[in-house]
Amino acid sequence: MRKLELERLISSQPCRERDLVVAMIVQRLIDPVSKLATTRLWHSTTLAEELGVAEASEDDLYAAMDWLGERQERIEKKLAARHLRHGGLVLYDVSSSFYEGHTCALAKFGHDRDGKKSLPIIVYGVMTNGEGCPVAVSVYAGNTADPTTVADQIDKLREQFGLERVVMVGDRGMLTQPQIDKVKLHPGLGWITALTSTAIRQLVEQEALQLSLLDEKNLAEITAPEYPGERLMVCHNPVLEEQRQRKRQALLQATEKSLEKIGKEVARRKKKPLTAAAIGVKVGKVLGRYRMGKHFACKIEEGSFVWSRRAESITEEENLDGIYVLRTSEPAERLSAEDTVRSYKSLAEVERAFRCLKGIDLLVRPIRHRTEERVPAHIFLCVLAYYVEWHLRRAWAPLLFEDEERWEQRQHRDPVRSAEPSASAQRKKSSHETVEGLPVHSLQTLMAELASRARVTYTFKPQKEGEKTKEKTNLTNATFKQVSEPTPVQARAYELIRMFPVTAN
């Protein structure tokens, strides 16, 4: 963190609040717990002593979070100056986390992504550079639609960060046509996104997209009157095609099994037949669960239910398996078709950020805060912790189950085909050893390995009256500290951090 100059990034002037924020970031990286548990853990480790926060209370941490929330805009501006560049890529995506409580005004019922449909959620969008390094986060009420957050990001890029020329990358659900129209109001801003399956089908029907273009190569560039001034990149991925076909067949079979069950129930009810409305409710639940309603024809009457597959609809969808179309405002001289595809696929880096924030690394949830100000501060604190983790993962890539060559090889790989691990990554996965013969770790197990290093404090006992010693000593009650020698894995981890180049403007 000191190599990243994170302290100066948070505040150029040393202060108690800055020390507490840094300590909370470290704690979230090592063992993410509540603020009360944080203060208790600090009494049993060397962390609080190292960072000078040993006497901190829970209220002190809350006050430091309030201080951090007030400085978020300035910190994000510094991050943008360090990691965003004029004409570069900006990746943006939105996720949500469930909220257990009733007092925060941001907690609303909305599009849940965590499988907790009975709980309200809080929405937040993360902005990164083209490599996935986090730069900013915005927090919204749980009932906020994802596309409506794009306007805020445009304002942030232009007004807060002072960037007139960048290329925003977002998925098809984020950069919808109304949002693209807003981006077009600023000529310096470009975009890359994807077409929906419905839009792709319309291109095929209008013969603007000839599927024969993909017979010999997996990437073709076209234009269409419906998208004036834009370039369309048509891609075909055979691996994705196989996955979609397999998934569709599984969903069709599951739907048929449930529909057969309903049909048998309807046929069995002779004395008191099911009404058409009751049958419709049952059928609707099945079709809604598997989302296969467009592929089935259902005839529902009083005490009667007949269904069949729509073969034509299934065949029509199968013809587009593995095909996706990207759209961009960038001219070919600035961004080739191949680089456009690579740029869109970089959105996976934002998805990785959400996995780290919501998975076992940083544990953004459960959100234990109750006020509308502290919840965004908590999420911002987690993003700052991920900022450190992002750099740690790259520095420690040789020790982790990470493909350390993926950034270097990205420009040389086929942009459409699924990325294959490098030879070094395959070797680590099969042997579970690094080139130096050290065990390969996940980030969690490597942190646990580093945590096993101890600092021991020795104290000389007071000499008892009448006790004879060989030599006179004045070391009564004297203390000294000793840190154990690092293991080979620990030594390699420290070495990789020292060697890792940190670039900043």
HELIX and SHEET records of a PDB file:
HELIX    1   1 LEU A    6  ILE A   10  1                                   5    
HELIX    2   2 ARG A   16  ILE A   30  1                                  15    
HELIX    3   3 LYS A   35  LEU A   41  1                                   7    
HELIX    4   4 LEU A   47  LEU A   51  1                                   5    
HELIX    5   5 GLU A   58  HIS A   83  1                                  26    
HELIX    6   6 ASP A  146  THR A  149  5                                   4    
HELIX    7   7 VAL A  150  ASP A  155  1                                   6    
HELIX    8   8 LYS A  156  GLN A  160  3                                   5    
HELIX    9   9 GLN A  177  LYS A  184  1                                   8    
HELIX   10  10 SER A  197  GLU A  205  1                                   9    
HELIX   11  11 LEU A  211  LEU A  214  5                                   4    
HELIX   12  12 PRO A  238  ARG A  268  1                                  31    
HELIX   13  13 ALA A  276  TYR A  290  1                                  15    
HELIX   14  14 GLY A  293  HIS A  295  5                                   3    
HELIX   15  15 ALA A  311  GLU A  318  1                                   8    
HELIX   16  16 ALA A  337  LYS A  345  1                                   9    
HELIX   17  17 LEU A  347  LYS A  358  1                                  12    
HELIX   18  18 ARG A  374  ALA A  395  1                                  22    
HELIX   19  19 ALA A  397  LEU A  399  5                                   3    
HELIX   20  20 ARG A  406  GLN A  409  1                                   4    
HELIX   21  21 ARG A  410  HIS A  412  5                                   3    
HELIX   22  22 ALA A  423  SER A  431  1                                   9    
HELIX   23  23 LEU A  443  ALA A  451  1                                   9    
HELIX   24  24 PRO A  488  MET A  499  1                                  12    
SHEET    1   A 8 PRO A 134  ALA A 141  0                                        
SHEET    2   A 8 ILE A 121  ASN A 129 -1                                        
SHEET    3   A 8 LEU A  89  PHE A  98 -1                                        
SHEET    4   A 8 VAL A 166  VAL A 169  1                                        
SHEET    5   A 8 LEU A 189  ALA A 194  1                                        
SHEET    6   A 8 ILE A 323  THR A 328 -1                                        
SHEET    7   A 8 ARG A 231  HIS A 236 -1                                        
SHEET    8   A 8 LEU A 219  ILE A 222 -1                                        
SHEET    1   B 2 PHE A 296  GLU A 301  0                                        
SHEET    2   B 2 SER A 304  ARG A 309 -1                                        
SHEET    1   C 2 ARG A 455  THR A 459  0                                        
SHEET    2   C 2 THR A 479  VAL A 483 -1                                        
END                                                                             
